[in-house]
Amino acid sequence: MNKQPEDFYEPIGQALADTVGKPFIAAWIRVEIRDSTSAVSVFYRASDGEYYYADRSEELDEFIYRHWEMAADQGENWDEMTFRLESSGEFHVGFEYDIPMEMFLDEEKRDEWLQKNLGEVKVNYPPGVDRHNSP
């Protein structure tokens, strides 16, 4: 049976859970991708209610890229993906298409995404990670 882009949702979810690596209430991936350029951000709400940024893993990047590539081969050329995973295992996926090039990797667009998906919260970034320069 031929693989479909949707076949990567479960591995993406597992790689996200592995990337977070601790109990969480919800976790999000924000992906922007164009040709060979991509930005992947991982956020999660820990069981203590705090929000954190996590470094992404190579495995997560690989599953995302394979999904994007397969979707593009089938005419579904998305530019941005949001993947939300609940602690129950339930997940939600959303895509944006035809984002103007001047909005690609735009800080204001990223801030809007954070507001829409996480709300008005403080995100804890690891030492050495600048919120304004992270993907």
Secondary structure as UniProt FT lines:
FT   HELIX           5..8
FT   HELIX           9..20
FT   STRAND          24..34
FT   TURN            35..36
FT   STRAND          37..46
FT   TURN            47..48
FT   STRAND          51..54
FT   HELIX           58..73
FT   TURN            74..75
FT   STRAND          78..86
FT   TURN            87..88
FT   STRAND          91..97
FT   HELIX           101..103
FT   TURN            104..105
FT   HELIX           107..118
FT   STRAND          123..124
FT   TURN            127..128
FT   TURN            131..133
//
